[in-house]
């Protein structure tokens, strides 16, 4: 398994995380009045996420402009999603996970 | 995959309204989804936006701004020159610009096109059944030509045979 992550702002994905939630884009600093959620411009190549039932593969919490390629992502027998492009909310503001690109080959499921 | 929007975050704003701005719902791109293996389609919550393609190239939820369509390069380019303020110039060199096709058996097919010989705008029946109808007339909204008749009271009605009462 080849796994490459290019760090630009932040990344919390590691190959050893594949069995549990991976949070790509945690913007957790409540002191910032505004600003984008981070973990942007990461590149994830040829990774496989084998998950526990009902787990979500990647929680993309307000992350932007990430590229996930050749991702074989599935969540076992669970009902969780392979990637959750969720919105980060802070102080009444929402920061969407925008312009993320997933290219799935071999196919992603769930 | 799930792209979160107002179902989960009611305060996020519709992506179609504010684009990539903060407080918008999420937007993303998925490429080469497999048709087999029970692959589910991405979940697209209200307000969010995701465009995706399958491995056979079929695309879903694609958005095109100011496209041009034609049946050969030069024709499409010439059509673009006639765009004006329209959204979609459509050129065809065989008087067969647009076809509307339903799911009936046999299929009903109608064309909307310009006759390349005389320049007339045509609504022509190509296959199947059916007639050109004006259901709006039945609702008191009559078809109006260049020489409009007064119909403020809505008393003009189509007789059903193409003539007015």
Interface residues (C-beta under 8 A of the other chain):
Chain A: X34 X36 X81 X82 X83 X84 X85 X86 X87 X89 X92 X93 X94 X95 X96 X97 X98 X99 X100 X101 X102 X103 X104 X105 X106 X107 X108 X109 X110
Chain B: X1 X2 X3 X4 X8 X9 X11 X12 X15 X20 X22 X23 X24 X25 X26 X27 X28 X29 X30 X31 X32 X33 X34 X36 X37 X38 X39 X40 X43 X48 X55
